[in-house]
Amino acid sequence: MASACTGVTALTAFTVLGTAPSASAAAPKEACTGLYNARITFWAMTCSQPGEPMIGGFATWRNIPITFDQVDTGSATVQAANYMRVSPNTSSGPLAPNIEIGLYAEKTGKTTHTYGPRWSELTTSGGRTTAIKAGVNPTKPDKRNHTYMTVRQDSGNQWDVLYDFNKVGSTTKQLKVLGGNTNRIDIGLEVMGPKYINIPSVANRMQFMTGNKAWQQVATANVAKSVTLPVCSTTHKPPNCFTTKLTDNTKFTQWTVSKPRRQAAAAASPAAAPAARSDGPDGPVASLPATFNGVDQQALQACLENDPDSCLATVPGLSECVVTLRVCNAAALPSGGVSEDAPAGADVSAADIRARAAAAFDVPGDALAVEPPASPAGLKTRSNAANAHGDAAWTVTSTSSTPGLQRTDRRFEGFTARYSAQTGALLEACWGDLCDAS
């Protein structure tokens, strides 16, 4: 990807990247190592503390092909996630309510797996997560660029979540933004079952929005790292190692990370970004309106393919749309219906769903209630929640203690989760008090 824009005239809604002075803070080393350090989950994360009030986070990377060994791994959880996590207020401690949005892949059987984006709200009393069905090919590892964003609402303390510059949800339990070093933005890779997974280089680019609505890169001095597998080398060989590189100078520009499966992958240089896509005169780009909610759509699609971290600065109308209308990308609107690829007859069984939920939520299989797709009970549908999930779905509930999908020692009372009947992909879930969020 090209370098981030470093100083462009402001569009109507806010100043763009690079126009405000750098904040002075300190790298949150203790918080980063404390949060991203566990026995069965491995991370290659960066944690940034802007040092000033932060009211937005923005990240981009490509849908890279994550592959899994075609072997039976029993009840072991084998998955990978690349995400951005924004913590608006860490004054009470590093493990504060936060918003997570990213790309997730999970091995679901000997030869099957799920892949796609989702966003989560994680708090001290529970959490919830929702698959994202909007966007262009969100569940395809086609090396397409996608953008991940969360922006605080104009009034109150809650945040909207945007994928490819369109709103896909809103938080309910976030804390007030304070001044000083009281918020954090993390980005990177999380892996469980590394010996079964190959993850090519992911080029993570990230910015934050200041209190005066300026997009900036974080100063390198304010960035800490937590890498919990050894660096790949002749001594530490794949599959149990990471390759990482922070392209910095004085600013966080790119966090490049991979988890190779074999030595050859570790020795190879990172793959070059694919050439810009040309949809042709009759393709999707040509069929878009010239403008949508004030945004130049041709310019937006070209920017998303070639240099997405500069789009807020270079695409006419986009910056204003993001902070006002929140629906800015005509090519990435929800399409409705089942968007997952699944061969005929690939429906998953009750036993599959029970085993998957038990492993994911750390609850005994006999403590789960599993309802088939014919019984549409379960989660109360929320606005924009995974496109209202017209998909047929299994519903799993339990009142047992669970950590939810949070990688911490905290336990919560009960959960509800919905899984696609076609692929077994997690559609949405809640645990603890957030199951009661209105």
Secondary structure as the mmCIF struct_conf table of DSSP 4:
data_model
#
loop_
_struct_conf.conf_type_id
_struct_conf.id
_struct_conf.beg_label_comp_id
_struct_conf.beg_label_asym_id
_struct_conf.beg_label_seq_id
_struct_conf.end_label_comp_id
_struct_conf.end_label_asym_id
_struct_conf.end_label_seq_id
HELX_LH_PP_P HELX_LH_PP_P1 ALA A 2 CYS A 5
BEND BEND1 THR A 12 ALA A 13
TURN_TY1_P TURN_TY1_P1 LEU A 17 GLY A 18
BEND BEND2 ALA A 20 ALA A 20
HELX_LH_PP_P HELX_LH_PP_P2 PRO A 21 ALA A 23
HELX_RH_AL_P HELX_RH_AL_P1 LYS A 29 LEU A 35
BEND BEND3 TYR A 36 TYR A 36
BEND BEND4 ARG A 39 ILE A 40
STRN STRN1 PHE A 42 SER A 48
BEND BEND5 GLY A 51 GLU A 52
STRN STRN2 MET A 54 ARG A 62
STRN STRN3 THR A 67 PHE A 68
BEND BEND6 GLN A 70 VAL A 71
TURN_TY1_P TURN_TY1_P2 GLY A 74 SER A 75
STRN STRN4 GLN A 79 SER A 87
BEND BEND7 PRO A 88 PRO A 88
TURN_TY1_P TURN_TY1_P3 SER A 91 SER A 92
BEND BEND8 PRO A 94 LEU A 95
STRN STRN5 ASN A 98 LYS A 107
BEND BEND9 GLY A 109 THR A 111
STRN STRN6 HIS A 113 LEU A 122
BEND BEND10 THR A 124 SER A 125
STRN STRN7 GLY A 126 ALA A 131
BEND BEND11 GLY A 135 ASN A 137
TURN_TY1_P TURN_TY1_P4 PRO A 138 THR A 139
BEND BEND12 ASP A 142 ASP A 142
STRN STRN8 ASN A 145 ARG A 152
BEND BEND13 ASP A 154 ASN A 157
STRN STRN9 TRP A 159 TYR A 163
TURN_TY1_P TURN_TY1_P5 ASP A 164 PHE A 165
STRN STRN10 ASN A 166 SER A 170
BEND BEND14 THR A 172 LYS A 173
HELX_LH_PP_P HELX_LH_PP_P3 GLN A 174 VAL A 177
BEND BEND15 GLY A 179 ASN A 181
STRN STRN11 ARG A 184 MET A 192
BEND BEND16 GLY A 193 GLY A 193
HELX_RH_3T_P HELX_RH_3T_P1 PRO A 194 TYR A 196
STRN STRN12 ILE A 197 THR A 210
TURN_TY1_P TURN_TY1_P6 GLY A 211 ASN A 212
BEND BEND17 LYS A 213 LYS A 213
STRN STRN13 TRP A 215 GLN A 216
HELX_LH_PP_P HELX_LH_PP_P4 GLN A 217 VAL A 218
STRN STRN14 ALA A 219 ALA A 219
HELX_RH_3T_P HELX_RH_3T_P2 THR A 220 ASN A 222
STRN STRN15 VAL A 223 VAL A 227
BEND BEND18 LEU A 229 LEU A 229
HELX_LH_PP_P HELX_LH_PP_P5 PRO A 230 PRO A 230
STRN STRN16 VAL A 231 VAL A 231
HELX_LH_PP_P HELX_LH_PP_P6 CYS A 232 CYS A 232
BEND BEND19 SER A 233 HIS A 236
TURN_TY1_P TURN_TY1_P7 PRO A 238 PRO A 239
BEND BEND20 ASN A 240 ASN A 240
STRN STRN17 PHE A 242 PHE A 242
STRN STRN18 THR A 243 THR A 247
TURN_TY1_P TURN_TY1_P8 ASN A 249 THR A 250
STRN STRN19 LYS A 251 LYS A 251
STRN STRN20 GLN A 254 LYS A 259
BEND BEND21 ARG A 261 ARG A 262
HELX_RH_AL_P HELX_RH_AL_P2 GLN A 263 ALA A 267
BEND BEND22 ALA A 268 ALA A 268
HELX_LH_PP_P HELX_LH_PP_P7 SER A 269 ARG A 277
TURN_TY1_P TURN_TY1_P9 PRO A 281 ASP A 282
BEND BEND23 GLY A 283 GLY A 283
TURN_TY1_P TURN_TY1_P10 PRO A 284 SER A 287
BEND BEND24 LEU A 288 LEU A 288
BEND BEND25 ALA A 290 ALA A 290
STRN STRN21 THR A 291 PHE A 292
TURN_TY1_P TURN_TY1_P11 ASN A 293 GLY A 294
STRN STRN22 VAL A 295 ASP A 296
HELX_RH_AL_P HELX_RH_AL_P3 GLN A 297 ASN A 306
HELX_RH_3T_P HELX_RH_3T_P3 PRO A 308 SER A 310
HELX_RH_AL_P HELX_RH_AL_P4 CYS A 311 THR A 314
BEND BEND26 VAL A 315 VAL A 315
TURN_TY1_P TURN_TY1_P12 PRO A 316 GLY A 317
HELX_RH_AL_P HELX_RH_AL_P5 LEU A 318 THR A 324
TURN_TY1_P TURN_TY1_P13 LEU A 325 LEU A 325
STRN STRN23 VAL A 327 VAL A 327
HELX_RH_3T_P HELX_RH_3T_P4 ALA A 330 ALA A 332
BEND BEND27 LEU A 333 LEU A 333
BEND BEND28 GLY A 337 GLY A 337
BEND BEND29 GLU A 340 GLU A 340
TURN_TY1_P TURN_TY1_P14 ALA A 344 GLY A 345
HELX_LH_PP_P HELX_LH_PP_P8 ASP A 347 SER A 349
HELX_RH_AL_P HELX_RH_AL_P6 ALA A 350 PHE A 361
TURN_TY1_P TURN_TY1_P15 ASP A 362 ASP A 362
HELX_RH_3T_P HELX_RH_3T_P5 GLY A 365 ALA A 367
STRN STRN24 ALA A 369 GLU A 371
TURN_TY1_P TURN_TY1_P16 PRO A 373 ALA A 374
BEND BEND30 SER A 375 SER A 375
BEND BEND31 GLY A 378 LEU A 379
HELX_LH_PP_P HELX_LH_PP_P9 LYS A 380 ARG A 382
TURN_TY1_P TURN_TY1_P17 SER A 383 ASN A 384
HELX_RH_3T_P HELX_RH_3T_P6 ALA A 385 ALA A 388
BEND BEND32 ASP A 391 ASP A 391
STRN STRN25 ALA A 393 THR A 402
TURN_TY1_P TURN_TY1_P18 GLY A 404 LEU A 405
BEND BEND33 THR A 408 ASP A 409
STRN STRN26 PHE A 412 SER A 420
TURN_TY1_P TURN_TY1_P19 ALA A 421 THR A 423
STRN STRN27 LEU A 426 GLY A 432
HELX_RH_3T_P HELX_RH_3T_P7 ASP A 433 ASP A 436
#
